[in-house]
Amino acid sequence: MMGTNTIRTHSMVAVKWRNLVIAGLAILISVETTIAQYYFNKTFDFAQGIELGGSSRQLQDCTFISIGSDQGKGGFWIFKNEANGDLIWTKLYSDTNYIFYIGNGPSMVQLASGNLMLAGSIVDTSGISDILILKIKPNGDTILFKIIEFGYESIAKGCMESDDGFFLVTGATKINSNSDWQAFLIKSDSSGNVIWQNSYGNGMIEVGFTISEAEEKGFLICGQRASANTAMPYVVRTDSLGNLKWQNVYGTGDKDNSGCMGQRMSDGNHVLSSAIDYNDGMGLEGYAAKINDSGSVIWEKSFGISLNDAFTTTPIQGSNGEIFFCGLSSGLALAWIMKITADGDSVWSRQYSNPLNFFNNVHNFTRSSDGGFLITGYALGPQSWDVWLLKLDSLGCDTPGCQFLSRGSGVPHIPAYLFPNPASDNIQLEFPGETSGFVEIFDLTGLCVFQENVYSPHIRINLSHFMPGIYIWRFTTDDGQQATGKLSVVR
C-alpha cells in the first residue's frame, strides 16, 4: 500500500479559454509554458497501523521532509520524499516509557540553518504531558531533544523561529491540577533553554495553534477559546517579552465551532483562517478574516460549497497579495483549497481526494519551490489510516489543465455525483434536483471529446471510445449553474 497511485510530471500550462459564438461554438486555448511541475497523490502505510500525516517542508534539494503520528505505537514518523513523491527513507521515534504527540501544520518549521524544529508533547507513565522540542538534520538525525516543564502540564501545538534566531512555542498549559487550560508562549535559545514564558486566558479553555511576528518585534498567537457549549477563534497579541497587549475573539458570536490559524501579510496585517457554524447548527463554513495590529477587523467573510466546510490550516499569501486557504469540504471528507483576493473576494475553489480512499483529512498546507502546493494529511482506506501527500501546481490543480473548467468567481455551483471513478466501461452522472442541461467531457488539451444534452437527473455514458487517461467533465444547467470534476479512465 506504500506509495499508491500514479505520479505525473508535466510542463505547467497557464491556459485562458472562453467560448466564442462565431458560426458555432469553438474553444480558444492559449498556452504559455513555464517551469516543470510535479503532480502526485500518494498514501503511505509504514507499519500497517494508524499513521496520520502532520506537517511537511521542502528542503533546498527540492525533496520533502514530513512528520506524522503513529497512533498504535505512541510515537511519530519522520520521512523524506523525492520531488516526485517517491519515498526515500522513514524513521520511527518511539519509546516504551513515553507517548509522543507531534502537532500538525504549524508544529514543524525549517530553520535558517537548514535544520528543522519540531514542537510536540511527551507523556510519561504518570499520564502528565510536558513540552517537547526536537531539532533534527535534513537526514533525520537528532540534534536536540529537550523537555520543557511549564505549569502542572502542557501540550505544544505550534512553533516558529524568530527573525533573531530564537525558538518560540505555543500551545496550552494548566498552571495547577485544578485550573483550566490557558494558551502559552515560550521563547528559548537555540539549545532549548527558556528565556521567558507566559500564559494567557480569561477563565475559559484557551489554546494557541500558530505564532507569527508582529509590529515592534511582538508576536501574534492564533488559537481557540472554548467553553462547554462553544468554541471561538481566539487571538493574543504580545510585546517582544511576551507580555499581553490585547486578546480578542472573532467570528459570529456563540455559534462558532473552531479555533484559528494565522499568518502575517506583507502589509503588516494578519489573516485568520477558521470555520464557523451557520444556519443554527446545520453545518460549517470556512471563515477568513483580516485584522490589523490592534486587532480591529478589516474584513471578515465566510465561504462554503457544501453542508460542512472548514479552513483548517495556516493561510498562504501569494506574490500578488492573493491569499490561499486550505481545509475540508463535502461533509469534512475532501480536501479543499480556495484562492481569494487581498480584499477577501473569491477567485476559485477546488476539491481533492485520494481515489483509493473514502475519507480524507488535511493537517498541513505549504508552498513548494516550483510555485505549487503540498497538502499533508491522512486518508482512510478499507483497512487502515494512512499518511496522505498531495502535490498540486501553482493553479491548485492535481492534474495538468484542471483550471480549464474550474468555476470562476460568481458561477453558481450545484452538487453532482459521478461513479464509478476510476472507470473502464460506463459511468453514471447524477444531478439531484436538476432535469435539464448539457454534459461535456474534455481531455487535458482542452479538446471536447463528449457532449450531450440532459433531460433527466442522471445520464449514463459509455467509455468504449475513450483512451485511458484523465478527463475533465462539466455539467451546465439551462440557467447557467455548473458542476465539474475529474474522470479517470483505465483499461
C-alpha positions in Angstrom: 0.0 0.0 0.0 3.1 2.2 0.3 3.2 4.9 -2.4 -0.1 4.2 -4.1 -1.4 6.0 -7.2 0.4 7.4 -10.2 2.9 10.2 -10.5 2.6 12.8 -13.2 5.3 15.4 -14.2 4.2 17.8 -16.8 5.1 21.3 -18.1 2.8 23.6 -16.3 0.5 25.4 -18.6 -1.4 28.6 -17.9 -4.5 28.3 -20.1 -7.0 31.0 -20.7 -10.0 30.0 -22.7 -13.5 31.2 -23.4 -16.4 30.1 -25.6 -16.8 32.1 -28.8 -20.0 32.0 -30.8 -18.9 32.6 -34.4 -20.9 30.4 -36.7 -20.8 27.8 -34.0 -19.0 27.0 -30.7 -15.2 27.0 -30.6 -12.8 26.8 -27.7 -9.8 29.1 -27.8 -6.8 28.0 -25.9 -3.6 30.0 -25.5 -0.7 28.1 -23.9 2.2 29.5 -22.1 4.9 27.1 -21.0 6.6 27.7 -17.7 8.7 25.7 -15.3 8.2 21.9 -14.9 6.0 20.9 -12.1 5.3 17.6 -10.4 1.9 16.2 -9.5 1.4 13.3 -7.2 -1.4 11.9 -5.0 0.0 9.2 -2.7 -0.7 7.4 0.5 1.8 5.6 2.7 1.2 2.8 5.2 4.5 2.5 7.1 3.6 -0.2 9.6 0.1 -1.5 8.9 -1.3 0.8 11.6 -2.9 4.2 12.1 -0.5 6.7 10.7 -1.5 10.4 10.3 0.4 12.9 8.3 1.1 16.1 10.3 3.4 18.6 8.6 5.8 18.9 5.6 8.5 21.2 4.4 10.5 21.3 1.2 14.3 21.3 1.6 16.9 23.1 -0.6 17.5 20.0 -2.7 13.7 20.0 -3.6 13.0 16.9 -1.5 10.2 17.0 1.1 10.6 16.1 4.7 7.5 15.3 6.8 6.3 14.2 10.2 3.3 12.1 11.2 2.0 10.4 14.2 1.7 6.6 14.8 -1.4 6.1 16.9 -0.7 2.5 17.6 3.0 2.8 18.8 2.6 6.1 20.6 5.4 7.6 18.5 5.9 9.6 15.4 7.4 9.1 12.0 9.8 11.4 10.1 10.0 10.6 6.4 11.6 12.0 3.3 10.3 12.0 -0.3 11.7 12.9 -3.6 10.2 15.9 -5.5 8.1 13.4 -7.4 6.7 11.9 -4.2 8.9 8.7 -4.2 9.7 7.6 -0.6 13.4 7.9 0.3 13.5 6.9 3.9 11.4 6.7 7.1 12.4 6.9 10.8 10.1 6.0 13.7 10.7 7.8 17.0 9.1 5.7 19.9 9.9 4.7 23.5 8.0 2.2 25.6 8.2 4.6 28.6 6.7 7.6 26.8 3.9 8.5 24.4 4.8 11.2 21.9 2.3 13.7 20.4 3.6 15.8 17.5 1.3 18.6 16.4 0.0 19.3 12.9 0.9 22.0 10.3 2.5 24.7 12.5 4.4 22.2 14.6 7.4 21.9 12.3 9.5 24.8 10.9 12.6 25.0 8.7 15.3 27.0 10.4 17.7 29.4 8.8 20.5 26.9 9.3 18.6 24.3 7.1 17.8 22.1 10.0 14.2 21.6 11.3 12.5 22.3 14.6 9.5 20.3 15.8 7.2 21.0 18.8 5.1 18.4 20.5 4.3 16.8 23.8 5.7 13.9 25.7 3.6 11.9 28.2 5.3 9.7 30.9 3.8 6.8 32.7 2.0 9.1 35.2 -0.1 10.5 32.3 1.3 14.1 32.7 2.3 15.8 29.5 5.3 18.2 29.0 6.5 20.2 26.1 8.9 18.5 23.7 11.3 20.5 21.4 13.1 18.4 18.8 15.7 19.7 16.4 16.8 17.4 13.5 19.0 17.5 10.5 17.6 17.0 7.0 18.7 13.4 7.2 16.6 12.8 10.3 19.4 12.7 12.8 18.6 14.3 16.1 20.5 17.4 17.2 18.4 18.5 20.2 15.9 16.6 22.3 14.6 19.0 25.0 11.7 18.5 27.5 10.3 21.8 29.0 8.1 21.7 32.0 5.6 24.6 32.3 2.9 24.6 35.0 1.2 21.3 36.1 1.2 20.0 32.5 1.4 21.4 29.0 0.9 20.5 25.3 2.6 22.1 22.4 0.8 22.9 19.2 2.9 25.3 17.1 6.3 26.8 16.8 8.4 29.3 14.8 11.9 30.7 14.5 12.1 34.5 15.1 14.0 36.8 12.9 16.8 37.0 15.5 17.2 33.2 15.6 15.2 32.3 18.8 12.6 29.5 19.2 9.0 30.2 20.1 6.5 27.6 21.1 2.7 27.9 21.7 0.0 25.5 22.9 -1.9 25.1 26.2 -0.9 24.8 29.8 -2.6 24.0 33.2 -0.9 26.1 35.8 -2.1 23.7 38.5 -4.0 20.4 38.6 -7.4 22.2 39.1 -7.0 25.1 36.7 -8.4 25.4 33.2 -6.1 25.2 30.1 -4.6 28.5 29.1 -2.7 29.5 25.9 1.0 30.0 26.4 4.1 31.4 24.6 7.6 30.3 25.4 10.8 31.8 24.0 14.0 29.8 24.1 17.5 29.9 22.7 18.7 27.5 20.0 19.6 25.0 22.7 16.0 25.0 24.1 16.9 27.0 27.3 13.9 29.0 28.3 14.3 32.8 28.2 10.8 33.7 29.2 7.3 32.1 29.3 3.8 33.5 29.7 0.3 32.2 29.8 -2.9 33.9 28.6 -6.6 33.4 29.1 -9.9 34.6 30.5 -11.1 31.8 32.7 -12.2 29.6 29.9 -10.3 26.9 27.9 -7.7 28.6 25.6 -5.0 27.1 23.4 -2.6 28.5 20.9 -2.1 27.0 17.4 0.1 29.4 15.4 2.6 32.2 16.1 3.6 35.0 13.8 5.7 38.1 14.3 4.0 41.4 14.8 5.0 45.1 14.9 7.8 46.2 17.3 9.1 42.7 17.5 6.0 41.4 19.2 4.0 38.2 18.5 0.5 37.2 17.5 -0.9 33.9 18.7 -3.9 32.4 16.9 -5.9 29.6 18.6 -9.1 28.7 20.2 -11.2 29.8 23.2 -13.8 27.2 24.2 -16.4 26.5 26.8 -18.8 23.7 27.4 -21.1 24.9 24.5 -19.0 26.8 22.0 -15.5 27.4 20.5 -14.2 30.7 19.1 -11.3 31.9 17.0 -9.0 33.4 19.7 -6.1 35.8 19.1 -3.5 37.1 21.6 -1.1 40.0 20.8 2.0 40.3 23.0 5.0 42.6 23.1 8.6 41.4 22.5 8.8 40.0 26.0 5.6 38.0 25.8 3.6 40.5 27.9 -0.1 40.7 26.9 -1.1 43.7 24.8 -4.6 42.5 23.9 -6.7 39.4 23.4 -9.9 39.0 21.4 -12.3 36.5 19.8 -13.7 36.7 16.3 -16.5 35.3 14.2 -20.2 35.4 14.7 -20.7 35.1 18.4 -21.6 31.9 20.3 -22.2 29.7 17.3 -18.6 29.4 16.2 -17.1 26.0 16.2 -13.4 26.2 15.6 -10.1 27.9 16.5 -8.0 29.7 14.1 -4.6 29.7 12.3 -2.9 33.0 11.5 -0.3 34.5 9.2 1.2 37.9 8.9 0.8 39.5 5.5 3.3 41.7 3.6 1.2 44.8 4.5 1.7 44.2 8.2 -1.8 43.0 8.8 -2.8 39.4 9.8 -5.1 36.9 8.1 -7.0 34.3 10.1 -8.4 31.0 8.9 -11.1 29.1 10.7 -14.6 27.6 10.5 -17.9 28.9 11.8 -21.3 27.4 12.4 -24.1 28.6 10.1 -27.8 28.1 9.8 -28.3 27.3 13.5 -26.2 24.2 13.7 -26.9 22.8 10.3 -23.2 22.9 9.2 -19.9 24.7 9.0 -18.5 27.3 6.7 -14.9 28.3 6.1 -14.2 31.6 7.9 -11.5 34.1 6.8 -10.7 37.5 8.4 -8.1 40.2 8.1 -7.2 42.2 11.2 -4.7 45.0 11.8 -2.0 45.0 14.5 -4.5 46.4 17.0 -7.0 43.6 16.5 -9.6 45.6 14.6 -11.3 43.7 11.8 -10.5 45.0 8.2 -12.8 42.4 6.6 -14.3 39.0 7.5 -16.1 36.6 5.3 -17.4 33.1 5.2 -17.3 30.6 2.3 -19.0 27.3 1.7 -19.6 24.8 -1.1 -21.3 22.0 0.8 -23.0 21.4 4.1 -19.7 21.2 6.0 -16.7 23.3 5.0 -13.8 24.4 7.2 -10.4 26.2 6.7 -8.1 24.1 8.9 -4.5 25.2 8.0 -2.4 28.3 8.0 -3.2 30.7 5.1 -0.6 31.4 2.5 0.0 34.8 0.8 0.8 34.8 -2.9 3.2 37.1 -4.8 0.5 39.5 -5.8 -1.2 39.8 -2.4 -3.7 37.0 -3.1 -4.4 34.5 -0.2 -4.8 30.7 -0.4 -6.8 28.9 2.2 -6.9 25.1 2.7 -9.2 22.8 4.7 -12.0 20.4 4.3 -15.3 20.3 2.4 -18.2 18.0 1.5 -19.0 16.8 5.0 -15.4 17.3 6.0 -14.3 14.4 3.8 -12.5 16.1 0.9 -9.5 18.4 0.9 -10.4 22.0 -0.2 -8.4 25.0 -1.4 -9.8 28.4 -2.1 -8.0 31.4 -3.6 -9.2 34.8 -2.6 -8.1 38.4 -3.4 -6.4 40.6 -0.8 -9.8 42.2 -0.2 -11.4 38.8 0.6 -13.2 38.1 -2.7 -13.3 34.5 -4.0 -11.3 33.7 -7.2 -11.5 29.9 -7.4 -12.2 26.9 -5.3 -11.1 23.3 -5.8 -11.7 19.9 -4.0 -9.4 16.9 -3.8 -9.4 13.3 -2.6 -7.3 10.2 -2.8 -9.3 7.9 -5.2 -8.4 4.7 -3.3 -9.8 6.0 0.0 -13.2 7.2 1.1 -12.3 9.8 3.8 -9.5 12.4 3.6 -8.3 14.9 6.2 -5.9 17.8 6.0 -3.3 18.8 8.6 -0.8 21.0 6.6 -0.7 23.2 3.6 2.7 24.6 2.3 4.1 26.2 -0.8 6.7 24.2 -2.9 9.7 25.6 -4.7 8.0 25.3 -8.1 5.2 27.6 -7.1 2.8 24.8 -6.3 1.4 23.4 -3.1 1.8 20.3 -0.9 -1.1 19.1 1.2 -0.2 16.7 4.1 -2.9 14.7 6.0 -4.3 11.3 6.1 -6.7 9.1 4.2 -9.0 6.3 5.5 -8.9 3.3 3.3 -10.6 -0.1 3.5 -8.2 -1.4 6.2 -6.2 1.4 7.8 -5.5 5.1 8.2 -2.5 6.1 6.0 -0.4 9.2 5.6 -1.5 11.3 2.6 0.6 13.6 0.4 -1.0 15.6 -2.4 1.2 17.7 -4.7 -0.5 20.4 -6.7 0.6 23.0 -9.2 0.5 26.8 -8.8 -3.1 26.9 -10.0 -4.2 24.4 -7.4 -4.5 21.6 -10.0 -3.8 18.0 -9.1 -3.9 17.2 -12.9 -2.5 19.4 -15.6 -5.2 21.6 -17.1 -7.8 21.4 -14.3 -8.1 25.2 -14.5 -9.8 24.9 -17.9 -13.1 24.0 -16.4 -12.9 25.3 -12.8 -15.7 27.5 -11.8 -14.8 31.2 -11.7 -15.9 33.7 -9.1 -19.7 34.2 -9.2 -20.6 31.0 -11.1 -23.3 29.1 -9.1 -22.3 25.6 -8.1 -24.7 22.6 -7.9 -24.0 19.1 -6.5 -23.3 16.3 -8.9 -22.0 12.7 -8.5 -20.0 10.5 -10.9 -19.5 6.8 -10.3 -17.6 4.6 -10.7 -14.3 6.6 -10.8 -11.9 5.3 -12.0 -14.0 3.6 -14.7 -13.3 1.4 -17.7 -16.7 0.7 -19.3 -19.5 3.0 -18.3 -20.1 5.9 -15.9 -23.2 7.5 -14.5 -23.5 11.2 -13.6 -26.3 12.2 -11.3 -27.6 15.7 -10.7 -30.1 15.8 -7.8 -33.0 18.0 -8.5 -31.8 19.0 -12.0 -33.5 17.8 -15.1 -32.2 20.0 -18.0 -28.8 21.0 -19.2 -25.8 19.5 -21.0 -22.7 17.5 -20.2 -19.3 18.0 -21.7 -16.1 15.9 -21.2 -12.7 17.3 -22.2 -9.2 15.8 -22.4 -6.3 17.6 -20.9 -5.6 19.6 -24.0 -9.0 21.2 -23.8 -10.5 19.2 -26.6 -14.2 18.3 -26.1 -14.5 14.5 -26.6 -18.1 14.2 -25.5 -21.2 16.4 -25.4 -24.8 15.5 -24.8 -28.0 17.2 -23.7 -29.6 16.0 -20.5 -33.3 16.0 -19.8 -33.3 13.9 -16.5 -31.5 14.0 -13.2 -28.9 11.4 -14.5 -27.0 10.3 -17.6 -25.2 7.0 -18.4 -22.1 7.4 -20.6 -20.3 4.6 -22.5 -16.5 4.9 -22.3 -15.6 2.4 -25.1 -14.2 5.2 -27.3 -12.2 6.9 -24.6 -8.5 6.4 -24.4 -7.1 5.6 -20.9 -6.2 8.8 -19.1 -7.5 11.8 -17.1 -10.5 13.8 -18.3 -12.5 16.8 -17.0 -16.3 16.7 -17.0 -18.7 19.6 -16.7 -22.4 19.8 -16.3 -24.2 23.1 -17.1 -27.8 23.7 -16.3 -30.1 25.7 -18.6 -29.8 28.7 -16.1 -26.0 28.6 -16.1 -25.2 26.7 -12.9 -22.3 24.3 -13.1 -20.7 21.2 -11.6 -17.2 20.0 -12.6 -14.9 17.1 -11.7 -12.3 14.7 -12.9 -12.8 11.3 -14.6 -10.1 8.6 -14.7 -10.4 6.1 -17.5 -8.5 2.8 -17.0 -8.2 -0.3 -19.1 
